Amino acid sequence: MKILRTAKTLMLATIGAALMAGAAAAAYPERPITVVVPWGAGGGTDFTGRLIATVMQKKLGVPVNVVNRTGGQGVVGHSAIANAKPDGYTLGVATVEIVMMHWVGLTDLTYKNYTSIGLYNADPAGVQVAADSPWQDVKSLLADIKANPGKFKGSGTAQGGIWHLALAGMLKTAGIDPNAAPWVPSKGAAPGLKELVAGGVSIVTCSPTEAAPLRDAGKVRILAVMGDERMKAFPDVPTLKEDAGVDWAIGAWRGLTGPAGLPQEVTDKLVATFAEVVKDPDFVDGMNKRGFPIVYKAPADHIEFMKTSDVNMGEVMKAIGLAK
Amino acid sequence: MDVFITALGLVFDPYVLMVIFLSAVFGLFVGSIPGLTATMATALLVPVTFFMEPVPAIAAIGTAVAMAIFAGDIPGALLRIPGTPASAAYVDEAYTLTQKGQAERALGTSLVCAAFGGLFGIVVLTTSAPALAEFALNFSSFEYFWLACLGLTCAAVISTEAPVRGLVSLLIGLFISTIGIGIVGGYPRFTFNITELLGGVSFIPAMIGMFAVSEILRYATQTGERPVIPQQPIRNLFKGLGPILWRYKVNMVRGSVIGTGIGALPGAGADIAAWIAYAISKKSSKEPEKFGTGHVEGLVDSGSANNAGLGGAWVPAIVFGIPGDSVTAIVIGVLFMKGMNPGPTVFLYEPQLIYAVFIAFFLANIALIPLGFIAIRSARQVLRIPRRALMPLILIFCIVGAFAINNTVFGVIIMLILGVLAWIMEENHIPVAPAILGIVLGPLLEDNFLTSMIKSEGSLLGFFERPISAVLGVMTLAAWLLPLVLWLLRKRRSAGASAAP
């Protein structure tokens, strides 16, 4: 008899719990969230994506998992975010490539295929040369490039990647033919820097954050950053404008997004949470430790930013003959 | 020194030590089961390591492989079936010893020699890799192009008995490596508008398919009888071992040196090291007539050589990103996944991680002695596990692993396709290892060739302008042309001989 009663109580309790869960279903989120990172594990996008996931998990109370969907110069991962079911359970980190890839015809995706949750980081490009090279400032470097077109090669990413545009745009702004320093494509900043140290190329225009370990090892010199102001992590490195009088700023950026058409209440919840995440001490410490500047823009500003970025990239890419 | 202390701290962490222990048990298990290879152990471990920090992840693979290569000797001695191809060279010798009632002596020698060879290989790795990396910092795309060429040449010629078959396999691998967006041209190739293929054929699912699924298929199509396990008690493994090893101390060192050297050659791994060490041992022995009649001398040489080959294989893998064997081919994929990009800069960016890995390997080889002892004692139970229960279990692991890498079913599809491909290749006596090296070295070859051409503005002479590059280039061309020249000379001589009156 007693067993029967216990069973009955258990059953009622189960039904009750099920009903309560049903009522709670209205409140997002109720199950784990996946954050798609379009670049490989161990890189900057992966690091920042994982950091966000950890802090968001704490704030939202559900597991937030990072999934790397790499390849195709970012197309695979960006497609995975845009094509996900717009229910708020698949989000992703959209990077600067989203305003570049469509110009070269790699994909039809543009920033309009995403719902913005917020921009969190912008990393300016830098001008790096080998430590044993003669150049101490960008001015002399530019003069040498102008005097010997085609002699000095640049590297740091794939053909038409963000760091390629940084170099071409710098030359164009300085009144030099953008092809005067030909681009040697590489798989990323690290292999490009390896070539720089080995003497295979003369300039690498990746982010100074990526070049920092080699600078600390005494192999690489950072001449300038292509930003509007100096970077907090590198206070001794001047901006391009200060150093050479060339008014050109460009950088990679990263923002949290979801597929287009997220329900309004989901977007609201995510935007509010994300605004807290970027101020969270865990997030701030993590970003500072690796030297990633925090640049937060709420969705309206983020979209405006992507729009301007899209137009600018198109112009530079057309100028150097990359855009179709 | 600071780096070394940090590295010690990274290894002597309860979690890392537990990972090393568990992967040792796993490696011993896989190695002692005939048909399951050390490479397969690696492929199955990868999805598990996916969730670990870099040091335990790499340590797990290194430990499991060292254990598996030794454990391959156990069924070799007891059943005359090598557990892994690396034990094939001396399986007859070991089995003859068992038939003479000396299974203890055969396995004891194998075990101690394996540990010695393994430690020797790791010492060479630890001392040579950082120095080589410092030198390799001067390598640009020209030098890497030639290294990739040398690697591919080795892969096709050395690793197989029939170079033509090796070449066919290599070309299959190179073809697979061209799928996806070309890094230099930025143009999609063989993708058929499938977005997933833009990123190329995912390496890890490909490996799991080629090494694990193909093995399962082979088992499924075979009907074999169960071998009978000899009822020979194994009590004191180390009894009387001291004098034997002392007598053959030169062989132990010689086997280790040969093993490390051959292991470092791309495409030639522990199995070839064992064959060559055995042959050299026989040639230079005072009593070559005893070989093949249950003589321990050859066991000492080749048993040390195959484990030493493992350490050797890691040298080019870590310093240049060029794998020494099929295990390190997989490891390179794992290193990239963990952000420890192989190449000379790995010692600049995060030296403590790489030294921690070396220390872990050292520990693993020391642990080989007690764990290997237990494995030999429990061999009879392990060999009795029914294969029909084991194989489906492995298939489940394969599917989960291939899925987990990118969280996509596409990985599982790639795994199955390449598994069937590898099975068809092996059924037609086309070796799989050159294809793997093709997949790994293909992008390295192509990228470095194209970037070099961009740098030299289309001039092929650029490949000989830098001194190191010129030396490597001449070596490569010599490796290609020398056999041809020798063949022509011999032909002319024989033609001249027959023309003479």
Chai-1 contact restraints between the chains, C-beta under 6 A:
chainA,res_idxA,chainB,res_idxB,connection_type,confidence,min_distance_angstrom,max_distance_angstrom,comment,restraint_id
A,A41,B,M337,contact,1.0,0.0,6.0,A-B,restraint_1
A,G42,B,G339,contact,1.0,0.0,6.0,A-B,restraint_2
A,V67,B,N407,contact,1.0,0.0,6.0,A-B,restraint_3
A,T70,B,G199,contact,1.0,0.0,6.0,A-B,restraint_4
A,G71,B,L198,contact,1.0,0.0,6.0,A-B,restraint_5
A,G71,B,G199,contact,1.0,0.0,6.0,A-B,restraint_6
A,G72,B,I181,contact,1.0,0.0,6.0,A-B,restraint_7
A,G72,B,L198,contact,1.0,0.0,6.0,A-B,restraint_8
A,G72,B,G199,contact,1.0,0.0,6.0,A-B,restraint_9
A,Q73,B,I181,contact,1.0,0.0,6.0,A-B,restraint_10
A,V75,B,L198,contact,1.0,0.0,6.0,A-B,restraint_11
A,V76,B,T195,contact,1.0,0.0,6.0,A-B,restraint_12
A,V76,B,L198,contact,1.0,0.0,6.0,A-B,restraint_13
A,V76,B,G199,contact,1.0,0.0,6.0,A-B,restraint_14
A,S79,B,T195,contact,1.0,0.0,6.0,A-B,restraint_15
A,K153,B,K455,contact,1.0,0.0,6.0,A-B,restraint_16
A,A158,B,I183,contact,1.0,0.0,6.0,A-B,restraint_17
A,Q159,B,G186,contact,1.0,0.0,6.0,A-B,restraint_18
A,V184,B,T451,contact,1.0,0.0,6.0,A-B,restraint_19
A,V184,B,I454,contact,1.0,0.0,6.0,A-B,restraint_20
A,V184,B,K455,contact,1.0,0.0,6.0,A-B,restraint_21
A,P185,B,V184,contact,1.0,0.0,6.0,A-B,restraint_22
A,K187,B,I183,contact,1.0,0.0,6.0,A-B,restraint_23
A,A190,B,N341,contact,1.0,0.0,6.0,A-B,restraint_24
A,K194,B,T345,contact,1.0,0.0,6.0,A-B,restraint_25
A,E195,B,S140,contact,1.0,0.0,6.0,A-B,restraint_26
A,V197,B,L137,contact,1.0,0.0,6.0,A-B,restraint_27
A,A198,B,N138,contact,1.0,0.0,6.0,A-B,restraint_28
A,A198,B,F139,contact,1.0,0.0,6.0,A-B,restraint_29
A,A198,B,S140,contact,1.0,0.0,6.0,A-B,restraint_30
A,G200,B,S140,contact,1.0,0.0,6.0,A-B,restraint_31
A,G200,B,S141,contact,1.0,0.0,6.0,A-B,restraint_32
A,P213,B,Y349,contact,1.0,0.0,6.0,A-B,restraint_33
A,A217,B,L348,contact,1.0,0.0,6.0,A-B,restraint_34
